[in-house]
């Protein structure tokens, strides 16, 4: 299955397109799409210039990113993989 992801325009957070055509930060709420309907839904999402930046399709397995880019999408979802680089002076 596929889902649509993007970054929210106002703060850059990762968001997912829901069945209702809204956006959520929760991957579990993302609409699951088969290949036939994915491109049409993506075209709708690309037209929402004031909400989402750079929408694209990702593979989803259960409630987690899947496919070949699962690691990248997991990092986008959960945040940086290292601690802070700021050091106390």
TIMI-2910 file (N, C-alpha, C, CB; in pm, 1 decimal, decimal comma, always signed):
<rs>
+----------+----------+----------+----------+----------+----------+----------+----------+----------+----------+----------+----------+------+
!      n_x !      n_y !      n_z !     ca_x !     ca_y !     ca_z !      c_x !      c_y !      c_z !     cb_x !     cb_y !     cb_z ! resn !
+----------+----------+----------+----------+----------+----------+----------+----------+----------+----------+----------+----------+------+
!    +83,8 !   -118,8 !     +0,0 !     +0,0 !     +0,0 !     +0,0 !    +88,1 !   +124,9 !     +0,0 !    -95,2 !     -0,1 !   +121,9 !  Unk !
!    +27,5 !   +233,3 !    -41,2 !    +97,4 !   +361,4 !    -46,1 !    +22,9 !   +464,4 !    +38,1 !   +111,7 !   +410,7 !   -192,0 !  Unk !
!    +94,5 !   +569,1 !    +74,8 !    +37,1 !   +683,6 !   +145,0 !   +104,8 !   +808,3 !    +88,6 !    +56,5 !   +672,4 !   +302,3 !  Unk !
!    +41,9 !   +922,3 !   +112,1 !    +98,8 !  +1049,9 !    +67,0 !   +156,7 !  +1121,8 !   +187,5 !     -8,6 !  +1138,6 !     -4,4 !  Unk !
!   +280,2 !  +1165,6 !   +172,7 !   +346,2 !  +1241,9 !   +277,3 !   +395,7 !  +1373,9 !   +219,3 !   +463,2 !  +1161,4 !   +339,5 !  Unk !
!   +419,1 !  +1469,1 !   +307,2 !   +471,6 !  +1600,2 !   +268,7 !   +524,9 !  +1665,7 !   +395,6 !   +361,0 !  +1690,0 !   +198,7 !  Unk !
!   +564,1 !  +1790,7 !   +383,5 !   +599,5 !  +1870,3 !   +499,7 !   +498,7 !  +1982,9 !   +511,3 !   +745,0 !  +1925,3 !   +489,5 !  Unk !
!   +457,8 !  +2011,6 !   +634,3 !   +361,7 !  +2118,7 !   +658,2 !   +429,3 !  +2253,1 !   +631,9 !   +305,7 !  +2112,1 !   +803,3 !  Unk !
!   +361,9 !  +2338,3 !   +559,2 !   +416,0 !  +2467,5 !   +518,8 !   +452,2 !  +2555,7 !   +638,7 !   +316,1 !  +2539,5 !   +430,6 !  Unk !
!   +369,6 !  +2555,9 !   +741,6 !   +389,2 !  +2649,8 !   +852,3 !   +506,6 !  +2617,1 !   +942,3 !   +266,5 !  +2655,3 !   +934,4 !  Unk !
!   +540,1 !  +2488,2 !   +959,8 !   +647,5 !  +2453,9 !  +1053,2 !   +741,1 !  +2342,1 !  +1005,9 !   +587,8 !  +2414,3 !  +1183,0 !  Unk !
!   +718,0 !  +2288,3 !   +886,3 !   +806,1 !  +2186,5 !   +832,1 !   +784,7 !  +2045,2 !   +882,9 !   +942,5 !  +2224,3 !   +859,1 !  Unk !
!   +685,9 !  +2025,4 !   +971,6 !   +661,9 !  +1890,9 !  +1025,8 !   +616,8 !  +1795,7 !   +917,3 !   +557,6 !  +1895,3 !  +1137,4 !  Unk !
!   +649,9 !  +1668,9 !   +935,3 !   +607,3 !  +1564,1 !   +843,3 !   +457,8 !  +1541,4 !   +861,9 !   +687,6 !  +1432,0 !   +866,6 !  Unk !
!   +383,3 !  +1538,9 !   +750,8 !   +238,4 !  +1517,9 !   +755,4 !   +198,0 !  +1411,7 !   +653,7 !   +162,7 !  +1650,4 !   +728,2 !  Unk !
!    +79,8 !  +1354,8 !   +677,2 !    +26,7 !  +1248,9 !   +593,4 !   -116,5 !  +1281,9 !   +555,7 !    +34,7 !  +1112,5 !   +664,7 !  Unk !
!   -152,7 !  +1253,3 !   +432,5 !   -288,3 !  +1280,9 !   +381,3 !   -384,9 !  +1175,3 !   +432,9 !   -289,8 !  +1284,1 !   +225,4 !  Unk !
!   -498,9 !  +1218,9 !   +487,5 !   -598,3 !  +1127,0 !   +543,0 !   -708,2 !  +1096,4 !   +441,9 !   -659,4 !  +1185,4 !   +670,4 !  Unk !
!   -793,1 !  +1001,9 !   +475,5 !   -906,1 !   +964,2 !   +389,4 !   -996,6 !  +1084,1 !   +364,0 !   -987,0 !   +849,3 !   +453,2 !  Unk !
!  -1011,2 !  +1171,5 !   +463,1 !  -1098,5 !  +1288,4 !   +450,9 !  -1036,0 !  +1401,5 !   +370,0 !  -1134,8 !  +1339,3 !   +587,9 !  Unk !
!   -912,0 !  +1383,0 !   +323,5 !   -845,4 !  +1488,3 !   +248,4 !   -779,4 !  +1592,3 !   +336,2 !   -942,7 !  +1554,9 !   +158,4 !  Unk !
!   -767,0 !  +1562,5 !   +463,9 !   -698,9 !  +1651,4 !   +557,3 !   -554,2 !  +1603,7 !   +571,0 !   -771,5 !  +1654,4 !   +696,9 !  Unk !
!   -477,7 !  +1669,3 !   +655,7 !   -339,7 !  +1630,4 !   +682,1 !   -322,6 !  +1601,0 !   +829,4 !   -241,6 !  +1739,9 !   +637,2 !  Unk !
!   -244,5 !  +1499,2 !   +861,6 !   -220,9 !  +1458,8 !  +1000,2 !    -72,6 !  +1431,1 !  +1019,6 !   -305,4 !  +1333,7 !  +1037,3 !  Unk !
!    -23,6 !  +1451,9 !  +1140,2 !   +115,2 !  +1417,6 !  +1173,0 !   +127,3 !  +1270,3 !  +1211,8 !   +167,0 !  +1506,8 !  +1287,4 !  Unk !
!    +16,6 !  +1198,6 !  +1217,8 !    +13,7 !  +1058,7 !  +1259,7 !     +4,2 !   +966,6 !  +1137,6 !   -104,7 !  +1033,4 !  +1355,6 !  Unk !
!   +107,4 !   +887,4 !  +1114,8 !   +109,0 !   +795,5 !  +1001,0 !     -7,2 !   +696,7 !  +1006,4 !   +241,1 !   +719,6 !   +996,7 !  Unk !
!    -51,0 !   +659,2 !  +1125,2 !   -162,6 !   +564,6 !  +1138,2 !   -292,3 !   +620,5 !  +1079,0 !   -184,3 !   +528,9 !  +1285,4 !  Unk !
!   -304,3 !   +752,0 !  +1067,8 !   -423,8 !   +815,3 !  +1012,4 !   -415,5 !   +835,2 !   +861,3 !   -446,9 !   +948,4 !  +1079,7 !  Unk !
!   -301,9 !   +801,5 !   +801,3 !   -283,0 !   +822,0 !   +657,6 !   -373,2 !   +729,3 !   +576,6 !   -136,1 !   +799,4 !   +619,3 !  Unk !
!   -427,2 !   +783,5 !   +468,3 !   -507,8 !   +703,1 !   +376,7 !   -417,4 !   +602,3 !   +306,9 !   -581,4 !   +793,0 !   +272,6 !  Unk !
!   -461,5 !   +477,0 !   +303,7 !   -388,4 !   +372,0 !   +233,0 !   -440,0 !   +365,0 !    +90,1 !   -403,4 !   +234,0 !   +304,6 !  Unk !
!   -350,2 !   +372,3 !     -5,9 !   -387,3 !   +380,0 !   -146,5 !   -326,9 !   +263,4 !   -223,8 !   -342,0 !   +513,4 !   -207,0 !  Unk !
!   -404,0 !   +209,4 !   -317,3 !   -345,5 !   +112,0 !   -408,7 !   -286,8 !   +189,1 !   -526,4 !   -451,8 !     +6,1 !   -456,7 !  Unk !
!   -212,9 !   +121,6 !   -609,9 !   -142,3 !   +187,4 !   -720,6 !   -234,7 !   +260,8 !   -816,4 !    -62,7 !    +86,1 !   -797,3 !  Unk !
!   -354,6 !   +209,0 !   -835,0 !   -447,6 !   +270,1 !   -930,7 !   -496,3 !   +407,0 !   -887,1 !   -566,0 !   +179,9 !   -951,8 !  Unk !
!   -518,7 !   +425,8 !   -759,1 !   -572,5 !   +553,7 !   -711,8 !   -465,5 !   +648,5 !   -658,2 !   -674,6 !   +528,9 !   -604,5 !  Unk !
!   -345,3 !   +599,8 !   -638,0 !   -240,3 !   +680,3 !   -575,6 !   -205,6 !   +805,4 !   -655,1 !   -116,6 !   +597,1 !   -557,5 !  Unk !
!   -189,3 !   +793,9 !   -785,1 !   -150,0 !   +910,0 !   -865,9 !   -255,9 !  +1018,8 !   -867,1 !   -120,9 !   +867,0 !  -1007,6 !  Unk !
!   -383,4 !   +979,1 !   -871,7 !   -491,5 !  +1078,9 !   -871,0 !   -495,7 !  +1153,2 !   -738,1 !   -627,5 !  +1011,7 !   -898,1 !  Unk !
!   -480,2 !  +1080,4 !   -628,5 !   -480,9 !  +1144,4 !   -496,3 !   -358,5 !  +1234,5 !   -479,8 !   -484,3 !  +1037,7 !   -384,1 !  Unk !
!   -245,2 !  +1190,5 !   -530,9 !   -124,8 !  +1272,5 !   -522,1 !   -143,5 !  +1403,6 !   -598,2 !     -3,3 !  +1195,7 !   -576,7 !  Unk !
!   -206,3 !  +1398,9 !   -713,5 !   -232,4 !  +1520,3 !   -790,8 !   -318,3 !  +1618,2 !   -711,0 !   -301,4 !  +1485,4 !   -923,6 !  Unk !
!   -417,9 !  +1567,5 !   -637,7 !   -499,9 !  +1653,8 !   -551,6 !   -413,2 !  +1719,3 !   -444,4 !   -614,3 !  +1572,7 !   -485,6 !  Unk !
!   -328,4 !  +1639,6 !   -380,1 !   -243,8 !  +1691,7 !   -273,0 !   -145,7 !  +1796,0 !   -323,5 !   -168,5 !  +1578,7 !   -206,4 !  Unk !
!    -95,4 !  +1777,9 !   -444,4 !     -0,4 !  +1873,4 !   -502,0 !    -64,8 !  +2008,9 !   -527,8 !    +57,3 !  +1818,4 !   -631,8 !  Unk !
!   -195,3 !  +2014,0 !   -534,8 !   -266,3 !  +2138,9 !   -557,4 !   -292,1 !  +2219,6 !   -431,7 !   -394,9 !  +2110,7 !   -623,5 !  Unk !
!   -253,3 !  +2169,3 !   -316,4 !   -275,6 !  +2238,5 !   -189,2 !   -151,4 !  +2317,0 !   -149,1 !   -313,3 !  +2138,1 !    -78,3 !  Unk !
!   -126,4 !  +2423,8 !   -219,5 !     -5,1 !  +2501,8 !   -200,1 !     +5,9 !  +2566,8 !    -63,0 !     +2,9 !  +2606,5 !   -304,1 !  Unk !
!   -105,6 !  +2599,4 !     -0,3 !   -102,0 !  +2669,1 !   +127,2 !    -90,8 !  +2579,2 !   +248,0 !   -221,9 !  +2751,6 !   +140,8 !  Unk !
!    -84,2 !  +2447,9 !   +228,7 !    -82,0 !  +2353,7 !   +340,7 !    +43,9 !  +2267,5 !   +339,9 !   -205,6 !  +2264,7 !   +336,7 !  Unk !
!    +66,9 !  +2199,8 !   +229,1 !   +173,1 !  +2099,7 !   +222,2 !   +278,4 !  +2137,1 !   +118,5 !   +114,5 !  +1962,7 !   +189,7 !  Unk !
!   +403,3 !  +2104,4 !   +149,8 !   +515,4 !  +2129,3 !    +60,2 !   +572,3 !  +1995,7 !    +13,7 !   +624,8 !  +2214,9 !   +130,1 !  Unk !
!   +583,7 !  +1977,0 !   -116,7 !   +649,7 !  +1860,8 !   -173,4 !   +585,0 !  +1726,8 !   -146,6 !   +784,7 !  +1856,2 !   -124,7 !  Unk !
!   +454,2 !  +1712,4 !   -165,3 !   +392,5 !  +1581,2 !   -141,1 !   +444,3 !  +1474,1 !   -236,8 !   +241,3 !  +1591,7 !   -153,6 !  Unk !
!   +458,0 !  +1353,7 !   -184,1 !   +498,6 !  +1239,5 !   -265,7 !   +446,6 !  +1111,2 !   -201,7 !   +653,4 !  +1234,3 !   -281,6 !  Unk !
!   +453,5 !  +1003,6 !   -277,6 !   +403,0 !   +874,2 !   -232,2 !   +512,8 !   +796,3 !   -160,8 !   +348,4 !   +792,8 !   -350,8 !  Unk !
!   +472,4 !   +725,2 !    -54,6 !   +562,6 !   +634,2 !    +14,4 !   +494,9 !   +498,6 !    +28,0 !   +603,2 !   +690,2 !   +153,4 !  Unk !
!   +574,7 !   +395,7 !    +43,4 !   +523,6 !   +262,3 !    +72,8 !   +494,1 !   +254,6 !   +222,2 !   +625,2 !   +151,4 !    +29,3 !  Unk !
!   +383,6 !   +188,5 !   +257,3 !   +345,7 !   +172,5 !   +397,5 !   +315,3 !    +25,5 !   +422,6 !   +222,8 !   +262,2 !   +434,0 !  Unk !
!   +371,2 !    -27,1 !   +531,0 !   +343,4 !   -163,3 !   +575,5 !   +291,5 !   -153,7 !   +717,7 !   +471,0 !   -255,6 !   +566,6 !  Unk !
!   +167,5 !   -197,2 !   +738,8 !    +99,9 !   -181,5 !   +867,7 !    +98,2 !    -33,2 !   +903,3 !   +170,6 !   -265,5 !   +980,0 !  Unk !
!   +155,1 !     +4,7 !  +1015,2 !   +158,1 !   +145,6 !  +1054,3 !   +300,6 !   +199,3 !  +1057,9 !    +92,1 !   +164,3 !  +1190,6 !  Unk !
!   +381,4 !   +151,7 !   +962,7 !   +519,6 !   +199,3 !   +956,4 !   +562,3 !   +211,3 !   +810,6 !   +615,0 !   +104,0 !  +1033,9 !  Unk !
!   +663,1 !   +294,2 !   +785,6 !   +712,8 !   +305,3 !   +647,9 !   +767,4 !   +171,6 !   +600,1 !   +821,9 !   +414,0 !   +637,8 !  Unk !
!   +750,4 !   +144,4 !   +471,1 !   +800,4 !    +20,4 !   +413,6 !   +871,8 !    +47,6 !   +283,1 !   +686,8 !    -78,8 !   +392,0 !  Unk !
!   +893,0 !    -55,7 !   +207,5 !   +958,8 !    -41,3 !    +77,9 !  +1107,1 !    -15,1 !    +91,8 !   +895,0 !    +70,0 !     -0,8 !  Unk !
!  +1170,2 !    +23,5 !    -17,7 !  +1314,6 !    +44,3 !    -19,1 !  +1359,0 !   +166,6 !    +60,5 !  +1362,0 !    +57,4 !   -160,5 !  Unk !
!  +1271,8 !   +264,0 !    +76,1 !  +1310,2 !   +386,9 !   +146,9 !  +1256,6 !   +390,4 !   +289,2 !  +1260,6 !   +508,8 !    +70,9 !  Unk !
!  +1235,5 !   +274,5 !   +350,2 !  +1176,9 !   +269,4 !   +484,1 !  +1263,2 !   +342,3 !   +586,5 !  +1156,8 !   +124,8 !   +527,3 !  Unk !
!  +1394,5 !   +331,2 !   +575,1 !  +1481,7 !   +395,3 !   +674,2 !  +1469,7 !   +548,0 !   +665,8 !  +1629,1 !   +351,8 !   +652,8 !  Unk !
!  +1473,1 !   +601,8 !   +545,1 !  +1460,0 !   +747,3 !   +527,9 !  +1328,8 !   +797,0 !   +586,0 !  +1469,2 !   +785,5 !   +379,3 !  Unk !
!  +1219,0 !   +728,0 !   +552,7 !  +1088,1 !   +772,2 !   +600,1 !  +1073,8 !   +755,2 !   +751,0 !   +977,9 !   +695,2 !   +528,7 !  Unk !
!  +1137,8 !   +655,4 !   +809,3 !  +1136,4 !   +638,7 !   +954,5 !  +1209,0 !   +754,2 !  +1021,4 !  +1200,6 !   +504,8 !   +994,7 !  Unk !
!  +1321,0 !   +796,0 !   +964,8 !  +1394,4 !   +910,0 !  +1021,0 !  +1311,6 !  +1037,0 !  +1008,1 !  +1531,0 !   +927,6 !   +950,6 !  Unk !
!  +1244,2 !  +1057,8 !   +895,2 !  +1157,9 !  +1175,6 !   +879,9 !  +1048,4 !  +1174,7 !   +986,0 !  +1095,3 !  +1179,9 !   +738,3 !  Unk !
!   +994,1 !  +1056,0 !  +1012,3 !   +883,1 !  +1041,9 !  +1106,9 !   +927,4 !  +1061,8 !  +1250,9 !   +818,9 !   +905,6 !  +1092,0 !  Unk !
!  +1042,7 !  +1006,7 !  +1289,2 !  +1083,5 !  +1007,0 !  +1429,5 !  +1184,8 !  +1113,7 !  +1466,3 !  +1139,3 !   +875,3 !  +1464,1 !  Unk !
!  +1248,6 !  +1174,5 !  +1367,7 !  +1342,5 !  +1281,5 !  +1397,9 !  +1487,6 !  +1239,2 !  +1382,3 !  +1319,8 !  +1331,1 !  +1537,1 !  Unk !
!  +1579,6 !  +1326,5 !  +1419,3 !  +1722,8 !  +1302,2 !  +1400,2 !  +1769,6 !  +1172,7 !  +1466,8 !  +1802,7 !  +1419,1 !  +1454,6 !  Unk !
!  +1877,1 !  +1116,6 !  +1411,2 !  +1930,5 !   +991,2 !  +1464,0 !  +2045,8 !  +1013,6 !  +1560,5 !  +1976,0 !   +902,3 !  +1350,5 !  Unk !
!  +2085,1 !  +1138,7 !  +1583,4 !  +2194,4 !  +1168,4 !  +1675,3 !  +2148,1 !  +1273,2 !  +1775,1 !  +2320,3 !  +1216,9 !  +1598,7 !  Unk !
!  +2226,9 !  +1292,1 !  +1876,8 !  +2196,4 !  +1392,9 !  +1977,7 !  +2228,5 !  +1531,5 !  +1928,0 !  +2272,4 !  +1365,3 !  +2105,2 !  Unk !
!  +2215,5 !  +1627,9 !  +2014,8 !  +2242,7 !  +1767,1 !  +1981,2 !  +2390,8 !  +1787,0 !  +1952,0 !  +2197,8 !  +1859,8 !  +2095,0 !  Unk !
!  +2419,7 !  +1872,7 !  +1856,4 !  +2558,4 !  +1905,3 !  +1823,9 !  +2605,0 !  +2031,6 !  +1896,3 !  +2574,3 !  +1922,9 !  +1673,1 !  Unk !
!  +2516,4 !  +2092,0 !  +1974,5 !  +2551,2 !  +2212,6 !  +2048,2 !  +2626,6 !  +2173,5 !  +2174,8 !  +2424,4 !  +2295,4 !  +2082,6 !  Unk !
!  +2734,1 !  +2246,1 !  +2201,1 !  +2814,3 !  +2220,2 !  +2322,1 !  +2810,2 !  +2342,9 !  +2410,8 !  +2961,9 !  +2183,4 !  +2286,1 !  Unk !
!  +2808,6 !  +2317,8 !  +2538,5 !  +2809,3 !  +2428,0 !  +2634,1 !  +2944,6 !  +2498,9 !  +2627,2 !  +2780,5 !  +2376,9 !  +2778,7 !  Unk !
!  +2942,8 !  +2629,6 !  +2635,1 !  +3067,8 !  +2706,5 !  +2626,9 !  +3132,9 !  +2719,9 !  +2761,8 !  +3042,4 !  +2844,4 !  +2568,8 !  Unk !
+----------+----------+----------+----------+----------+----------+----------+----------+----------+----------+----------+----------+------+
</rs>
